[in-house]
Amino acid sequence: MLDMPTIESTSSVSSTRACPLCNAALDESNPTECPKCDWHVGYQESPDNFGNPRDVAAVVMSVVPGLGHIYKGHVLTGVLYMLGAAFAVLAAVVASTATAGFGVLLLPLYWAGVMLQVYWLEDRALAKARE
C-alpha cells in the first residue's frame, strides 16, 4: 500500500482574488475594481512604447540632467549624468572661446540627448512598486 498525501475537503485555500496590477486583495463585495490602484474590469494598460505620465515627468525633471534617471530608479546613471553635465558645461565654455560663442550650442544637444534617453528608459521604480 502506498502512503500518498491526500487533499482534504476542508482545504484552507481561500478564493480571494488579487488585482492584476498591484496584487492587492480585491473586495468580495466589488471584485471588479481594485481599492488600492485604478484597475477595473476592462482596464488596458498603456503600451510602454507610447510613453506614460511618468516618462513625461522624467523628461521634465531632466532639466537638471540625471534627475529623471534617479526618478525612474537608475540612481548610478543619474549621478553620472549629473557629473557629466558639469563636464559638458566646461567643454562648451572652452569650445565657445574658439568658435566665437557658438560652442555654447553644444549644451542644448547634451540636454536633449539626456532627455530623449530618459524618455525611452525602462522604469525600474514603477516595476518595484508593482511587486
MOBELVEN-V665311 format. One record per backbone hydrogen bond with DSSP energy under -1.0 kcal/mol. NH is the residue of the N-H (numbers start at 1). CO is the residue of the C=O. E is the energy in kcal/mol with one decimal. If there is no record, write none. Layout:
BEGIN
nh=<NH:NH>
co=<CO:CO>
e=<E:E>
END
This chain:
BEGIN
nh=<4:19:23:26:33:34:41:43:50:56:57:58:59:60:61:62:63:64:67:70:71:72:73:74:78:79:80:81:82:83:84:85:86:87:88:89:90:91:92:93:94:95:96:97:101:102:104:105:106:107:110:111:112:113:114:115:116:117:118:119:120:124:124:125:127:128:129:130>
co=<2:24:19:17:30:39:32:40:47:52:53:54:55:56:57:58:60:61:64:66:67:68:70:69:74:75:76:77:78:79:80:81:82:83:84:85:86:87:88:89:90:91:92:93:96:99:101:102:103:104:106:107:108:109:110:111:112:113:114:115:116:72:122:72:123:124:125:126>
e=<-1.2:-2.7:-1.7:-2.7:-1.2:-2.2:-1.9:-2.3:-1.2:-1.7:-2.4:-2.1:-1.9:-2.3:-2.4:-1.1:-1.3:-1.8:-2.2:-2.1:-2.3:-1.7:-1.4:-2.9:-2.2:-2.4:-2.3:-2.4:-1.9:-2.3:-2.5:-1.6:-1.1:-1.5:-2.3:-2.3:-2.0:-2.7:-2.3:-2.3:-2.3:-2.6:-2.0:-1.2:-2.7:-1.6:-1.3:-1.5:-1.8:-1.4:-1.9:-2.6:-2.7:-2.2:-2.3:-2.5:-2.6:-2.1:-2.2:-1.5:-1.4:-1.6:-1.1:-1.5:-1.5:-2.3:-1.7:-1.5>
END
